[in-house]
Amino acid sequence: MSLSDWERNGWLTRHQTSHNEIRDLLQVVERDLADSAAED
């Protein structure tokens, strides 16, 4: 079963992302990586 099948069945919906959304997600990753390296 492909992703197209899932979309056709209504189990997934297509999403159009933006530059800002990707930037914000990468900032969350950077924050979480920094937190995981903390010794506290």
JOFEN-V19253 format. One line per field, one symbol per residue. psi: psi as a letter, one per 20 degrees, with the letter a starting at -180 (. if undefined). A space follows every 10 residues. Layout:
psi: ???
This chain:
psi: prhhggghij iqqqporrgh gggghhhggg ghgghhiqi.
